[in-house]
Structure formats: C-alpha cells, structure tokens
Amino acid sequence: MRRDIFQAVADPTRRAIMVLIALQAMTPNAIAENFNTTRQAVSKHLRILTECELVKQEQKGREIYYSLEIDKMKEIDKWIEQFRKIWETRFNQLDKLLSTIKKNKK
Amino acid sequence: MNNLLFDFTVDKSTRTVTVVREFNAELPLVWDAFTKKEILDQWWAPKPWMSKTKFMDFRVGGRRFYAMVGPEGQEGWQIQDYTSISPKTNFKFLSVFADKDENPHLPGSSWDLNFSEQNGITKVSITIYNDSLERMERMIEMGFKEGFTMTLNELETLLKK
C-alpha cells in the first residue's frame, strides 16, 4: 500500500510524535510515555511514519532510536505555499469587491 | 497584477504566520470588509469554497461562528471570539476549529489585525499565533485542502477555454 506524507500527518498522535522526535531521537518506549496509549499503538504510528519516510531508525546497542527525517519535512513547505496561495486568492477577491463597492458608491 | 504590497511569512519556531497586504481603498471601507459579515462572506473563502457565517457579533466578548463550505458540500466550522477592538485601527480574536454544534476543538490561534491608511492605500497586517505546532500544521493542512480544490478548479476553467 502506498503511503504519503499527507496521510501520515492526518493523525494528531502522529503529528505529536513528530514534534517530539524533532527535538531528539527517542526510543518507542520513551515516546509512548508521552501518550495515553499503548506501546503497540505507538509502534503502529511509528511504522506508518517510517513507511512514509518521515522518520528514520538508528540502532544503538539494544535500542532503536527514532528521529525526524528533516528533508522529507520540506514537502510540508509545499503546503505552506498552498496556504500562501489561499491568502493571495482571498485578497484578490477582496480587491475586486472593494472596487465594485467603490463604483457603486459613486 | 498590481503593485500593492503582499507579504507572507511562516515562522515554525515561533509558530507564527504573518500576512501583510495593501488595498487600493480607503480605510473605513477595508475595515468594513473585515468586520461586517455581509461583505466578509463574499471574499473570505477562496473560490470554489464559500464562507457561510451563521452569526457574527462584532464586539469585545462577541463571536463569529462560520463555516468554510467546500465544492462537495464539506463544511469546516470555525469560531472567532473577539477579545479586543479599537475601531478602524485594530482588532483581535481567538480562533478555534469547531464542529457544527459549536463545540470547539482546542487549541486555537490568536489573531491580531492592524489597519492603517496612507494616500488612499490601506495596509492590513495580520499576525496569527498558534498555541501549538500541531494547530499550525492543521491550519496549513486545511489551507492545503482548500488550495488543492482551488487549483483543480482553476485547471478546469483553463481547460474549458
């Protein structure tokens, strides 16, 4: 099954996990301690994030540490561009409206 | 295109979005466009989305409850609670996503809108501060959805030509 970044961040717990591991690499147990959920649930989220290439794993001794894949996060910058477009469109609409209102007043 | 200023910045570290834009109109008109629901609903949503204000009580302590309605009828409800109003200069509100029954989904974002006029050009500066990065991402994600349908719609118009 193909996964993408949008699916990955559609879930609030996954977003919270991403925020956590953006600061430092963490083990699944350490991540789970931050949530009212089971270790299994966290593992499932981590699996999805891994499949989306949003997180990377690193083996240190017996533990696996998860950290955020910063480059992949840049895809999110594309959303920001979309968000900027919203404001642009919104304001272009307002420009038209303002000139219509001004004309009607005259 | 025109020469009116448009500036848009996102700062993830402070979870702040800043939007600055100039309008070729006098301040009282621009102020009305931002504070009267009849005008607001005509431009607030990027087409093909529509802004539908259920009610708007523009005073400190008052509330605007509205939906962004998508082309397939999907509704994204939002609440804006006005916290400060200095007529024709500034107003502030707290914005939260909500369900159709006005139940808020916290956390929200704080909006600060400043208005000033010079030689018939009105400048509006909007600062949106998000309580959490998650909230900011959600806001941007919603924007993405709206932007995506908007882009598809533009493509459709283009193809019809």
Interface residues (C-beta under 8 A of the other chain):
Chain A: F6 V9 A10 P12 R15 A16 V19 I76 W79 I80 Q82 F83 R84 K85 I86 W87 E88 T89 R90 F91 Q93 L94 D95 K96 L97 L98 S99 I101 K102
Chain B: N2 L4 F6 F8 V10 V17 V19 R21 F23 N24 A25 L29 V30 A33 I39 Q42 W43 W44 A45 P46 K47 L133 E134 E137 R138 M139 I140 E141 G143 F144 E146 G147 F148 M150 T151
